[in-house]
Amino acid sequence: MTENTYNFANLVITGIIGLFAVIFGFLQILINYKLKKIQEYIALSIEPIPNVINRLKLVNTGKVNLYIHAFEINGKVEKFEPERLIPLNSFYWIYLPLNANSEEDISKLISESKEKFFQLKIYLANQFGHKYITEGSYEISEGKIFDLTTTAHIPIKSIPMINAWTNKTKKFKWKL
């Protein structure tokens, strides 16, 4: 083998190694980008609190700390000054704007009100400062307590009930 052939083979092998290094570096950048997106996973669950009609529980089920800046119910915005922290796997509750102090007042409100279904928006930021909005809904209805000692299951009492759910959380550059 001559020296020119050896140099050419060395150049080809070096080029192939360099090409693989560039491809490996590009793939590593893609992997790091996807890992970062997984680490910044945002999820907020809106849940009713058993036997409590005037509050909703907001549970951080994502991967980062969240800050609640405000919430909106049917167009009415309630701001938090300063914002409220919801750490990982923890919760915060918000009070619903009900003009009622007791179960009887709420039952009366339900029977007299035509509006039983409410849209809810929660304005959030994560610990990195990225802004999000969570949209959900809740409804207040009349529930029944049944007498389970008989086979007829006769309702013995009406009580107010609340159902709540999360529709979606999305990145959104909101301004309050």
C-alpha atoms as one frame of an Amber mdcrd trajectory, in Angstrom:
protein
   0.000   0.000   0.000   1.392   3.351  -0.996   1.408   6.401   1.185  -1.216
   8.179  -0.953  -3.620   5.235  -0.646  -3.041   5.154   3.097  -3.732   8.916
   3.420  -6.885   8.619   1.292  -8.210   5.694   3.388  -7.406   7.656   6.560
  -9.304  10.685   5.201 -12.361   8.567   4.281 -12.444   6.894   7.711 -12.047
  10.272   9.465 -14.884  11.715   7.349 -17.191   8.790   8.188 -16.402   9.156
  11.907 -17.043  12.920  11.673 -20.383  12.316   9.920 -21.457   9.859  12.630
 -20.414  12.395  15.305 -22.608  15.078  13.695 -25.574  12.668  13.434 -25.073
  11.544  17.059 -24.893  15.184  18.226 -28.106  16.057  16.368 -29.926  13.055
  17.861 -28.674  14.010  21.340 -30.089  17.535  20.884 -33.486  16.053  19.918
 -33.449  13.736  22.945 -32.584  16.616  25.291 -35.378  18.747  23.813 -37.933
  15.978  24.370 -36.703  15.375  27.922 -37.071  19.073  28.689 -40.670  19.038
  27.410 -41.428  16.025  29.618 -39.946  17.812  32.645 -42.161  20.846  32.027
 -45.369  18.808  31.883 -48.287  20.918  33.164 -51.499  19.351  34.484 -54.122
  20.760  36.819 -57.103  18.746  37.974 -60.313  20.488  39.057 -62.145  18.406
  41.646 -65.152  18.882  43.901 -64.581  18.582  47.640 -66.879  15.980  49.231
 -69.616  17.562  51.371 -68.400  21.091  50.559 -70.471  23.026  48.055 -68.739
  26.418  47.951 -65.156  25.391  47.025 -63.271  23.566  44.299 -59.988  21.745
  44.774 -57.202  22.448  42.255 -54.650  19.613  42.229 -51.232  19.950  40.582
 -50.763  16.580  38.861 -47.962  17.753  36.549 -44.171  17.740  36.894 -43.448
  21.355  37.961 -44.618  23.859  40.548 -47.550  26.013  39.453 -48.604  29.516
  40.414 -52.257  30.577  40.225 -52.564  34.215  39.213 -56.337  34.367  38.759
 -59.458  32.406  37.960 -62.514  33.345  35.928 -66.051  32.048  36.362 -68.512
  32.967  33.596 -66.542  36.104  32.727 -65.921  37.341  36.304 -62.183  37.403
  37.137 -60.806  36.934  40.665 -57.094  37.840  40.938 -54.610  36.635  43.527
 -52.140  39.223  44.832 -49.590  37.740  45.281 -50.061  34.605  43.193 -50.658
  31.276  44.983 -48.186  28.391  44.779 -49.368  24.829  44.177 -46.349  22.554
  44.713 -46.021  19.195  42.967 -48.682  16.673  44.014 -50.376  19.253  46.210
 -53.563  21.280  45.998 -55.166  24.656  46.545 -58.849  25.387  46.742 -60.810
  28.301  45.387 -64.040  29.651  46.785 -66.961  29.784  44.411 -68.960  33.010
  44.182 -72.138  31.693  45.808 -74.369  34.060  47.748 -75.295  31.410  50.280
 -74.118  30.573  53.775 -75.829  27.277  54.495 -77.019  24.108  52.771 -80.590
  25.456  52.815 -79.494  28.722  51.161 -77.680  26.770  48.457 -80.702  24.501
  47.887 -82.874  27.601  47.511 -80.305  29.129  45.145 -80.316  25.961  43.014
 -84.099  25.785  42.799 -84.479  29.484  41.929 -81.503  29.834  39.593 -81.646
  29.059  35.908 -77.868  28.973  35.784 -76.478  25.693  37.082 -73.559  25.181
  34.687 -70.461  27.387  34.966 -67.355  27.829  32.808 -64.071  28.100  34.682
 -60.674  29.393  33.530 -57.574  29.304  35.686 -54.597  31.515  34.791 -51.333
  29.767  35.666 -47.581  30.133  35.351 -45.033  27.400  35.967 -41.808  27.781
  37.921 -39.993  28.748  34.702 -42.363  31.668  34.020 -44.245  30.064  31.112
 -47.934  30.970  31.111 -50.813  28.511  30.778 -54.570  28.494  31.025 -56.666
  25.631  32.341 -60.270  25.452  31.185 -62.906  23.487  33.022 -66.494  23.529
  34.161 -68.624  22.801  37.157 -72.297  22.378  37.803 -74.402  22.621  40.910
 -77.411  20.343  41.124 -79.811  18.830  43.597 -78.769  15.412  44.865 -80.741
  12.891  46.884 -79.930  10.796  49.933 -81.719   7.455  49.802 -82.935   5.177
  52.568 -80.909   2.037  51.912 -82.555   0.067  54.711 -85.498  -0.701  52.441
 -85.550  -2.331  49.036 -87.519   0.607  47.598 -84.598   3.080  47.990 -86.856
   5.989  48.899 -85.208   9.445  48.846 -85.195  10.868  52.370 -83.379  14.161
  51.807 -82.314  16.492  49.011 -78.854  17.984  49.183 -76.875  20.265  46.889
 -74.147  18.543  44.851 -71.292  19.873  42.808 -69.606  18.167  39.861 -66.411
  19.579  38.381 -64.049  18.607  35.591 -61.041  19.811  33.642 -61.356  20.206
  29.883 -57.779  21.103  28.929 -54.604  22.913  29.907 -52.723  24.752  27.197
 -49.858  27.194  26.816 -51.378  30.651  26.530 -49.789  34.100  26.906 -52.543
  35.706  28.960 -52.606  39.250  30.362 -54.617  40.300  33.388
